[in-house]
Amino acid sequence: MRKNVPTLPAKRAFVVQLHAEAEVAQGHCKGRVEHIVSMQATHFESLEELTAFIVQILTKQESETDAEE
């Protein structure tokens, strides 16, 4: 790990809001997710869709960081 790099950087922060009808314990994951820094957001209907959005944002950030170096 690099020096002076926060362990919980803001660029990796997301807000996840679960729908009132979501029953997570039964595998019904539904809601909205927003990336704090870019303010990109999407609605999701499954854990897979939520994870895919997060992976998409983080992958894009990493490729942009690599391009800057």
C-alpha positions as protocol buffer text, in pm:
chain_id: "A"
residue {
  index: 1
  type: MET
  ca { x: 0 y: 0 z: 0 }
}
residue {
  index: 2
  type: ARG
  ca { x: 122 y: 349 z: -82 }
}
residue {
  index: 3
  type: LYS
  ca { x: 210 y: 594 z: 191 }
}
residue {
  index: 4
  type: ASN
  ca { x: -45 y: 863 z: 278 }
}
residue {
  index: 5
  type: VAL
  ca { x: -325 y: 682 z: 96 }
}
residue {
  index: 6
  type: PRO
  ca { x: -642 y: 664 z: 306 }
}
residue {
  index: 7
  type: THR
  ca { x: -771 y: 315 z: 375 }
}
residue {
  index: 8
  type: LEU
  ca { x: -1125 y: 430 z: 293 }
}
residue {
  index: 9
  type: PRO
  ca { x: -1082 y: 682 z: 9 }
}
residue {
  index: 10
  type: ALA
  ca { x: -1377 y: 901 z: -87 }
}
residue {
  index: 11
  type: LYS
  ca { x: -1338 y: 805 z: -453 }
}
residue {
  index: 12
  type: ARG
  ca { x: -1449 y: 454 z: -355 }
}
residue {
  index: 13
  type: ALA
  ca { x: -1755 y: 566 z: -156 }
}
residue {
  index: 14
  type: PHE
  ca { x: -2108 y: 470 z: -259 }
}
residue {
  index: 15
  type: VAL
  ca { x: -2451 y: 526 z: -108 }
}
residue {
  index: 16
  type: VAL
  ca { x: -2687 y: 232 z: -135 }
}
residue {
  index: 17
  type: GLN
  ca { x: -3055 y: 290 z: -70 }
}
residue {
  index: 18
  type: LEU
  ca { x: -3274 y: -18 z: -46 }
}
residue {
  index: 19
  type: HIS
  ca { x: -3632 y: -13 z: -169 }
}
residue {
  index: 20
  type: ALA
  ca { x: -3900 y: -46 z: 99 }
}
residue {
  index: 21
  type: GLU
  ca { x: -4011 y: -375 z: -60 }
}
residue {
  index: 22
  type: ALA
  ca { x: -3660 y: -524 z: -75 }
}
residue {
  index: 23
  type: GLU
  ca { x: -3631 y: -847 z: 121 }
}
residue {
  index: 24
  type: VAL
  ca { x: -3255 y: -891 z: 132 }
}
residue {
  index: 25
  type: ALA
  ca { x: -3267 y: -1199 z: 356 }
}
residue {
  index: 26
  type: GLN
  ca { x: -3478 y: -1370 z: 87 }
}
residue {
  index: 27
  type: GLY
  ca { x: -3241 y: -1259 z: -190 }
}
residue {
  index: 28
  type: HIS
  ca { x: -3465 y: -978 z: -318 }
}
residue {
  index: 29
  type: CYS
  ca { x: -3224 y: -685 z: -345 }
}
residue {
  index: 30
  type: LYS
  ca { x: -3372 y: -375 z: -508 }
}
residue {
  index: 31
  type: GLY
  ca { x: -3291 y: -6 z: -481 }
}
residue {
  index: 32
  type: ARG
  ca { x: -3063 y: 274 z: -591 }
}
residue {
  index: 33
  type: VAL
  ca { x: -2686 y: 324 z: -572 }
}
residue {
  index: 34
  type: GLU
  ca { x: -2487 y: 644 z: -617 }
}
residue {
  index: 35
  type: HIS
  ca { x: -2114 y: 698 z: -646 }
}
residue {
  index: 36
  type: ILE
  ca { x: -2034 y: 990 z: -415 }
}
residue {
  index: 37
  type: VAL
  ca { x: -1751 y: 1155 z: -611 }
}
residue {
  index: 38
  type: SER
  ca { x: -1892 y: 1134 z: -965 }
}
residue {
  index: 39
  type: MET
  ca { x: -2257 y: 1145 z: -860 }
}
residue {
  index: 40
  type: GLN
  ca { x: -2331 y: 870 z: -1114 }
}
residue {
  index: 41
  type: ALA
  ca { x: -2632 y: 670 z: -1002 }
}
residue {
  index: 42
  type: THR
  ca { x: -2849 y: 382 z: -1111 }
}
residue {
  index: 43
  type: HIS
  ca { x: -3139 y: 171 z: -992 }
}
residue {
  index: 44
  type: PHE
  ca { x: -3080 y: -200 z: -942 }
}
residue {
  index: 45
  type: GLU
  ca { x: -3307 y: -502 z: -922 }
}
residue {
  index: 46
  type: SER
  ca { x: -3054 y: -755 z: -793 }
}
residue {
  index: 47
  type: LEU
  ca { x: -2730 y: -789 z: -602 }
}
residue {
  index: 48
  type: GLU
  ca { x: -2562 y: -871 z: -933 }
}
residue {
  index: 49
  type: GLU
  ca { x: -2676 y: -538 z: -1085 }
}
residue {
  index: 50
  type: LEU
  ca { x: -2557 y: -349 z: -776 }
}
residue {
  index: 51
  type: THR
  ca { x: -2218 y: -521 z: -790 }
}
residue {
  index: 52
  type: ALA
  ca { x: -2186 y: -464 z: -1166 }
}
residue {
  index: 53
  type: PHE
  ca { x: -2239 y: -88 z: -1122 }
}
residue {
  index: 54
  type: ILE
  ca { x: -1975 y: -68 z: -849 }
}
residue {
  index: 55
  type: VAL
  ca { x: -1727 y: -271 z: -1056 }
}
residue {
  index: 56
  type: GLN
  ca { x: -1794 y: -49 z: -1360 }
}
residue {
  index: 57
  type: ILE
  ca { x: -1723 y: 271 z: -1165 }
}
residue {
  index: 58
  type: LEU
  ca { x: -1410 y: 138 z: -993 }
}
residue {
  index: 59
  type: THR
  ca { x: -1272 y: -11 z: -1315 }
}
residue {
  index: 60
  type: LYS
  ca { x: -1320 y: 321 z: -1495 }
}
residue {
  index: 61
  type: GLN
  ca { x: -1145 y: 506 z: -1212 }
}
residue {
  index: 62
  type: GLU
  ca { x: -852 y: 268 z: -1212 }
}
residue {
  index: 63
  type: SER
  ca { x: -804 y: 299 z: -1588 }
}
residue {
  index: 64
  type: GLU
  ca { x: -818 y: 680 z: -1562 }
}
residue {
  index: 65
  type: THR
  ca { x: -563 y: 674 z: -1279 }
}
residue {
  index: 66
  type: ASP
  ca { x: -333 y: 447 z: -1480 }
}
residue {
  index: 67
  type: ALA
  ca { x: -360 y: 684 z: -1779 }
}
residue {
  index: 68
  type: GLU
  ca { x: -256 y: 978 z: -1560 }
}
residue {
  index: 69
  type: GLU
  ca { x: 57 y: 805 z: -1429 }
}
